[in-house]
Every structure is written in C-alpha cells, then in structure tokens.
Amino acid sequence: MALDGVEDSLRYLSELQPVYQGYGIAAVGWASLLVPFHFGSLLVSSTYRKDLNSAQRVEWISRCVSSVHALVIFAAFSLALFPASATGEYERIWLCRAGLVLANGYFIYDFVLVLLCIRTITAGPSTLVHHVVCAYVVRTALSRGYDMPMIWAGGFFLTEVSTPLVNWRWFLYFKHKHETVYKVCGILMTLVFFLGRIVYMPVFLVILDKNGMVGSLSKLVTLTLNRLPYRFIFTLRMTS
C-alpha cells in the first residue's frame, strides 16, 4: 500500500501542468527535510551537538538532504531507464519525468539555501552556477515534449550515486579525519566516483546506441543551445 501511494504521488508530479507547479511542490518537500534532519542529528551525532557552529550545522543538514536527493534520484532513474523493453521502449518514462521534476525542485531549494549562506557554505558560488546550468538543462529536457531529452538527462543523473559518499566524508572530517573510517570512506568515494561517472558514461552510451538513440545527442545539444540567452547577442554581433 505504501509503495502504491509513492507511485501515485510520483505519477501526479509527472503529470502536473504547468510543470513549474511541480518544481514548487518538490522544492518545498526538500526544504521540509531540513527540520527532521536537524533534530535527528542532535539525537544521534555528538559532532553535530558539540563541535559545529551554526553555519556548519546548516551545511551539515543540507548535505543530509543532498544525500537523500541523490539516492532518490538514482533509484528513480534506475527504475525508469533499466531495463528497457525488448523493443527498446522505455515503459516508465513517467518516472523519468517525475525524477526530473524532483531534481529541479531540489536545485531551486538548494539554490536559495546556498544564496542565503553564500559566505559560509563550501563552494557556494560554484554550486550556484552548477544549479543554474543543471536546472536549465532539466527544464529544456522537460519542455521538448518527447522522450529522448528526458532519457538523456535521466541517464546523466545516475552519476549522483557517488554524492552520499562525498557527503559522508565531509561529515567524518570534523572528528574522524585521522581514523581508518575516514580513509575507507575516501577510498570508497574514489572507487564509486570512478565507476559511477568515468566508467558508467561510456556504458550508458553503448546501451543507448543499441536502442538507436546516440544519433539524437547532437539534436538535443542543438535544441539546448538554441534556447540559450547569449545566442541572440552572439547572432547580433556576427551580423553587425
């Protein structure tokens, strides 16, 4: 019954129009996790209770939400994209769309959080740029009205599998950076990053090639570039 409720909620999110309403719902949902993670961390983590200032606590709970986001997105796109049917069709494309809506909601929520804490949060400016670019790509994929851009975007989001380990290493740094667990986390993070990003992407391309979709990449790139604001300025300069 619980799984049916989750599926119904995701289907609702994937079908909601206009799509920015889904972004808003998702953003509020991600932001709402900050409160339970704050109180949960107070209960289970002596580091959070005793060793962090208020700015570090904000980053701590934001990284908790980041880890949940990565796991949810990885699970959603894994179920949506693998395996494809025998005919190469993606029967759970609605789940791919829901995953992209959830991802953009996360980018909106985290953009606001980082903007408010820009002076204290790690890599704040680069995180803002990352979120703007990713949100733009997701919006473009969702606005095309057909499956291929969503499949490409969803496939790239599977690289989020390494994010929880990146955050775990950050959590351990404050009190355990000289202990074995910190070193083990670093090794696991490197291994998963290598497999989940460097090795995975060529494999993903091979899978899409078997489904006849690799040739569509240039079309997706062209569609994305055609929507960039600078294209109009560049055209004016070239014709002046």
Kinemage of the C-alpha trace (Angstrom):
@kinemage 1
@onewidth
@group {chain A} dominant
@subgroup {mainchain}
@vectorlist {calphas} color= white
{ca met a 1} P 0.000 0.000 0.000
{ca ala a 2} L 2.836 2.402 0.866
{ca leu a 3} L 4.545 1.755 -2.472
{ca asp a 4} L 1.257 2.363 -4.276
{ca gly a 5} L 0.999 5.726 -2.549
{ca val a 6} L 4.536 6.641 -3.611
{ca glu a 7} L 3.792 5.658 -7.202
{ca asp a 8} L 0.566 7.670 -7.230
{ca ser a 9} L 2.405 10.720 -5.879
{ca leu a 10} L 5.149 10.429 -8.486
{ca arg a 11} L 2.633 9.970 -11.296
{ca tyr a 12} L 0.790 13.067 -10.100
{ca leu a 13} L 4.048 15.012 -10.053
{ca ser a 14} L 4.956 13.832 -13.554
{ca glu a 15} L 1.569 14.863 -14.983
{ca leu a 16} L 1.198 18.200 -13.190
{ca gln a 17} L 0.786 21.177 -15.522
{ca pro a 18} L 2.203 23.744 -15.729
{ca val a 19} L 5.404 21.982 -14.736
{ca tyr a 20} L 6.652 24.820 -12.508
{ca gln a 21} L 3.963 23.852 -10.013
{ca gly a 22} L 5.737 20.518 -9.682
{ca tyr a 23} L 9.024 22.337 -9.149
{ca gly a 24} L 7.444 24.305 -6.299
{ca ile a 25} L 5.976 21.242 -4.622
{ca ala a 26} L 9.296 19.411 -4.880
{ca ala a 27} L 11.283 22.408 -3.591
{ca val a 28} L 9.039 22.715 -0.523
{ca gly a 29} L 9.340 18.978 0.045
{ca trp a 30} L 13.141 19.050 0.002
{ca ala a 31} L 13.240 22.111 2.260
{ca ser a 32} L 10.904 20.438 4.752
{ca leu a 33} L 13.515 17.713 5.338
{ca leu a 34} L 15.860 20.211 6.981
{ca val a 35} L 13.854 20.209 10.222
{ca pro a 36} L 13.811 16.432 10.891
{ca phe a 37} L 17.473 16.175 9.912
{ca his a 38} L 18.319 18.919 12.419
{ca phe a 39} L 16.592 17.166 15.308
{ca gly a 40} L 17.741 13.731 14.157
{ca ser a 41} L 21.351 14.909 14.031
{ca leu a 42} L 21.024 16.364 17.520
{ca leu a 43} L 19.933 12.939 18.759
{ca val a 44} L 22.471 10.697 17.011
{ca ser a 45} L 25.555 12.829 16.314
{ca ser a 46} L 27.834 14.191 19.022
{ca thr a 47} L 29.732 16.059 16.309
{ca tyr a 48} L 26.590 17.972 15.358
{ca arg a 49} L 25.733 18.703 19.009
{ca lys a 50} L 29.138 19.764 20.264
{ca asp a 51} L 31.619 20.598 17.510
{ca leu a 52} L 29.818 22.639 14.876
{ca asn a 53} L 28.923 26.299 14.750
{ca ser a 54} L 25.588 27.430 13.332
{ca ala a 55} L 26.920 27.842 9.766
{ca gln a 56} L 28.421 24.347 9.786
{ca arg a 57} L 25.173 22.945 11.128
{ca val a 58} L 23.301 24.435 8.177
{ca glu a 59} L 25.733 22.824 5.768
{ca trp a 60} L 25.512 19.530 7.685
{ca ile a 61} L 21.746 19.211 7.343
{ca ser a 62} L 21.854 20.484 3.756
{ca arg a 63} L 24.269 17.666 2.957
{ca cys a 64} L 21.864 15.220 4.609
{ca val a 65} L 19.158 16.415 2.216
{ca ser a 66} L 21.662 16.249 -0.648
{ca ser a 67} L 22.359 12.588 0.135
{ca val a 68} L 18.649 11.734 0.237
{ca his a 69} L 18.141 13.574 -3.052
{ca ala a 70} L 20.985 11.619 -4.670
{ca leu a 71} L 19.601 8.265 -3.502
{ca val a 72} L 16.021 9.094 -4.557
{ca ile a 73} L 17.122 10.367 -7.959
{ca phe a 74} L 19.395 7.374 -8.530
{ca ala a 75} L 16.608 4.937 -7.639
{ca ala a 76} L 14.017 6.749 -9.763
{ca phe a 77} L 16.140 6.897 -12.902
{ca ser a 78} L 17.449 3.354 -12.459
{ca leu a 79} L 13.874 2.065 -12.385
{ca ala a 80} L 12.850 4.357 -15.244
{ca leu a 81} L 15.672 3.530 -17.637
{ca phe a 82} L 16.777 -0.032 -16.860
{ca pro a 83} L 15.868 -2.316 -18.332
{ca ala a 84} L 14.251 -1.008 -21.476
{ca ser a 85} L 11.701 -3.280 -23.099
{ca ala a 86} L 12.691 -5.792 -25.775
{ca thr a 87} L 11.694 -3.252 -28.418
{ca gly a 88} L 13.888 -0.548 -26.898
{ca glu a 89} L 10.912 1.375 -25.490
{ca tyr a 90} L 11.037 2.970 -22.052
{ca glu a 91} L 7.799 1.947 -20.382
{ca arg a 92} L 8.363 4.064 -17.262
{ca ile a 93} L 9.048 7.381 -18.926
{ca trp a 94} L 6.574 8.954 -16.495
{ca leu a 95} L 9.012 8.060 -13.699
{ca cys a 96} L 11.841 9.703 -15.618
{ca arg a 97} L 9.749 12.858 -15.915
{ca ala a 98} L 8.900 12.758 -12.203
{ca gly a 99} L 12.591 12.357 -11.376
{ca leu a 100} L 13.477 15.441 -13.407
{ca val a 101} L 10.764 17.462 -11.661
{ca leu a 102} L 12.129 16.326 -8.290
{ca ala a 103} L 15.650 17.243 -9.383
{ca asn a 104} L 14.671 20.733 -10.465
{ca gly a 105} L 12.788 21.244 -7.216
{ca tyr a 106} L 15.970 20.313 -5.398
{ca phe a 107} L 18.037 22.772 -7.431
{ca ile a 108} L 15.585 25.564 -6.600
{ca tyr a 109} L 15.547 24.758 -2.877
{ca asp a 110} L 19.322 24.377 -2.633
{ca phe a 111} L 19.982 27.486 -4.731
{ca val a 112} L 18.023 29.576 -2.237
{ca leu a 113} L 19.759 27.914 0.720
{ca val a 114} L 23.243 28.428 -0.721
{ca leu a 115} L 22.413 32.010 -1.677
{ca leu a 116} L 21.395 32.742 1.914
{ca cys a 117} L 24.592 31.158 3.245
{ca ile a 118} L 26.940 32.160 0.419
{ca arg a 119} L 29.654 33.446 2.781
{ca thr a 120} L 29.915 30.318 4.894
{ca ile a 121} L 28.912 27.309 2.810
{ca thr a 122} L 31.563 25.277 0.978
{ca ala a 123} L 31.991 26.175 -2.728
{ca gly a 124} L 28.966 28.459 -2.658
{ca pro a 125} L 29.465 30.387 -5.942
{ca ser a 126} L 30.327 27.285 -7.983
{ca thr a 127} L 27.329 25.475 -6.501
{ca leu a 128} L 25.046 28.303 -7.643
{ca val a 129} L 26.424 28.099 -11.182
{ca his a 130} L 26.065 24.302 -11.167
{ca his a 131} L 22.426 24.518 -10.082
{ca val a 132} L 21.523 27.160 -12.672
{ca val a 133} L 23.057 25.151 -15.524
{ca cys a 134} L 21.505 21.857 -14.395
{ca ala a 135} L 18.079 23.420 -13.837
{ca tyr a 136} L 18.215 24.947 -17.306
{ca val a 137} L 19.091 21.603 -18.905
{ca val a 138} L 16.319 19.820 -16.999
{ca arg a 139} L 13.787 22.482 -17.957
{ca thr a 140} L 14.816 22.153 -21.609
{ca ala a 141} L 14.506 18.359 -21.479
{ca leu a 142} L 11.030 18.563 -19.938
{ca ser a 143} L 9.802 21.249 -22.321
{ca arg a 144} L 10.647 19.365 -25.511
{ca gly a 145} L 7.515 17.235 -25.280
{ca tyr a 146} L 9.088 13.911 -26.224
{ca asp a 147} L 11.094 11.169 -24.546
{ca met a 148} L 14.639 11.398 -25.858
{ca pro a 149} L 15.802 14.526 -23.945
{ca met a 150} L 14.368 13.169 -20.686
{ca ile a 151} L 16.157 9.834 -21.172
{ca trp a 152} L 19.470 11.561 -21.813
{ca ala a 153} L 19.067 13.850 -18.811
{ca gly a 154} L 17.936 10.977 -16.595
{ca gly a 155} L 20.937 8.908 -17.600
{ca phe a 156} L 23.326 11.653 -16.589
{ca phe a 157} L 21.653 11.988 -13.186
{ca leu a 158} L 22.611 8.396 -12.380
{ca thr a 159} L 26.108 9.731 -11.707
{ca glu a 160} L 24.685 11.086 -8.433
{ca val a 161} L 25.420 7.663 -6.919
{ca ser a 162} L 28.747 8.991 -5.579
{ca thr a 163} L 27.253 12.031 -3.820
{ca pro a 164} L 26.336 10.311 -0.491
{ca leu a 165} L 29.947 9.189 -0.074
{ca val a 166} L 31.223 12.704 -0.778
{ca asn a 167} L 28.920 13.981 1.963
{ca trp a 168} L 29.812 11.164 4.336
{ca arg a 169} L 33.483 12.081 4.015
{ca trp a 170} L 32.606 15.682 4.875
{ca phe a 171} L 30.683 14.513 7.955
{ca leu a 172} L 33.639 12.434 9.156
{ca tyr a 173} L 36.199 15.179 8.660
{ca phe a 174} L 35.433 17.054 11.881
{ca lys a 175} L 36.267 14.281 14.379
{ca his a 176} L 37.487 11.258 12.434
{ca lys a 177} L 39.866 12.578 9.768
{ca his a 178} L 42.822 10.687 11.285
{ca glu a 179} L 40.916 7.425 11.705
{ca thr a 180} L 40.612 4.397 9.458
{ca val a 181} L 36.930 5.010 8.733
{ca tyr a 182} L 37.800 8.329 7.090
{ca lys a 183} L 40.363 6.662 4.841
{ca val a 184} L 37.976 3.850 3.949
{ca cys a 185} L 35.312 6.421 3.058
{ca gly a 186} L 37.789 8.238 0.826
{ca ile a 187} L 38.711 5.014 -0.982
{ca leu a 188} L 35.055 4.065 -1.453
{ca met a 189} L 34.241 7.573 -2.676
{ca thr a 190} L 37.040 7.413 -5.253
{ca leu a 191} L 36.030 3.938 -6.399
{ca val a 192} L 32.336 4.746 -6.738
{ca phe a 193} L 33.137 8.065 -8.425
{ca phe a 194} L 35.328 6.255 -10.951
{ca leu a 195} L 32.792 3.506 -11.643
{ca gly a 196} L 29.694 5.686 -11.409
{ca arg a 197} L 30.940 8.510 -13.599
{ca ile a 198} L 34.006 7.672 -15.685
{ca val a 199} L 33.184 4.020 -16.434
{ca tyr a 200} L 29.403 4.357 -16.433
{ca met a 201} L 29.047 7.038 -19.112
{ca pro a 202} L 30.549 5.006 -21.999
{ca val a 203} L 28.430 2.033 -20.913
{ca phe a 204} L 25.334 4.229 -20.938
{ca leu a 205} L 26.197 5.384 -24.464
{ca val a 206} L 26.526 1.777 -25.627
{ca ile a 207} L 23.119 0.923 -24.164
{ca leu a 208} L 21.521 3.913 -25.876
{ca asp a 209} L 23.292 3.082 -29.117
{ca lys a 210} L 21.635 -0.337 -29.091
{ca asn a 211} L 18.301 1.467 -28.798
{ca gly a 212} L 19.195 3.791 -31.674
{ca met a 213} L 19.409 6.950 -29.570
{ca val a 214} L 23.061 8.020 -29.735
{ca gly a 215} L 22.488 9.858 -33.006
{ca ser a 216} L 19.941 12.021 -31.213
{ca leu a 217} L 22.564 13.621 -28.955
{ca ser a 218} L 23.556 16.301 -31.453
{ca lys a 219} L 19.893 17.206 -31.873
{ca leu a 220} L 19.483 17.593 -28.105
{ca val a 221} L 22.605 19.763 -27.856
{ca thr a 222} L 21.377 21.951 -30.722
{ca leu a 223} L 17.967 22.350 -29.126
{ca thr a 224} L 19.569 23.334 -25.827
{ca leu a 225} L 21.983 25.846 -27.362
{ca asn a 226} L 19.207 27.407 -29.430
{ca arg a 227} L 17.455 28.370 -26.202
{ca leu a 228} L 20.455 29.997 -24.538
{ca pro a 229} L 20.088 33.745 -23.936
{ca tyr a 230} L 23.556 34.516 -25.281
{ca arg a 231} L 22.704 33.096 -28.703
{ca phe a 232} L 20.688 36.205 -29.601
{ca ile a 233} L 23.556 38.514 -28.571
{ca phe a 234} L 26.077 36.386 -30.453
{ca thr a 235} L 23.924 36.490 -33.600
{ca leu a 236} L 23.684 40.272 -33.434
{ca arg a 237} L 27.457 40.590 -33.146
{ca met a 238} L 28.043 38.237 -36.064
{ca thr a 239} L 25.677 40.130 -38.325
{ca ser a 240} L 26.761 43.658 -37.353
